[in-house]
Structures are given as C-alpha cells and as structure tokens.
Amino acid sequence: MAIKLPLRFRLLHLMSTRNQANVHDLMKELKAEYGNEGQFSVKSFEKHLTSMRASGLIQEIDVDIDAQGKLLETFTITDFGRGRLKYLPASWK
C-alpha cells in the first residue's frame, strides 16, 4: 500500500480522479483512510477546500443548499492543481 499522504495532498489527489466533488463526496471516499483522525470533520474539510481554492488548486463549479439547509459547494481540480500532483510520492502517481 502507498504511504499515507497529508490530508490536503490526498484531497488534491482524489479531486484529480473525479470530474467534480463536494465535501460530502470527499468525506465518504476518505472515511476508511482518515476517519479516525481529529481533522476528519466537515469543518476541517471545508477549511482545506477553501484554502485549496484560494491557492488555485481547485475551483468552484456549483453552489447548492444541502439537506440541512447549508451551503454546498462543488469543486473541480484546475490545471494548476494537476501540475502540483508531480510533487506526490511515486507510489501515488
């Protein structure tokens, strides 16, 4: 098995395998890997996604309201974000 990546890099890697994703999609996919960590929360994931958007790694492509009445943003990886994947360990390429 590949080494465990820091969560933000893993989010970027996962986004590179999808056309789009929202926080709930990403959490569902990563629960087995990161579910026991303190940072495994909607709030933490949203902070990572906001930071990744601000740095140009991902971009928002849709906004909706989820079942709880909260804002639900959907993102896609940017070309700049894809370019940063070259910094991942070889086992993740």
Secondary structure, 3 states (H helix, E strand, C coil): CCCCCCHHHHHHHHHCCCCCEEHHHHHHHHHHHHCCCCCCCHHHHHHHHHHHHHCCCEEEEEEEECCCCCEEEEEEECHHHHHHHHHCCHHHC
